[in-house]
Amino acid sequence: MGIDSISFILGCSALGAGFAVFTSFGPGLGQGFAAGKAAEAVGRQPESRGSILSTMIIGCAVAETSSIYGLLVSLILLFINPLVSRYVELVGR
């Protein structure tokens, strides 16, 4: 007794959504590392605080976009799930 195709697609979509959410670990580690180094730099040169913090914030914002893309992909796979509708469209022919 096998598994039906739609259940298989939904299971693979859930697995893919999990992998997509897993992409947030890299930017989280990178942002923590950047904040720590920025705090060290400000401690060494307090007069350059403004330029150090603005550079760090821009870098963290760029890194955060990959986490947001991973979240967006996972939400699409879980709730919209274009793979099931495409499968039904192809089988329905």
Secondary structure, 3 states (H helix, E strand, C coil): CCCCHHHHHHHHHHHHHHHHHHHHHHHHHHHHHHHHHHHHHHHHCHHHHHHHHHHHHHHHHHHHHHHHHHHHHHHHHHHHCHHHHHHHHHHCC
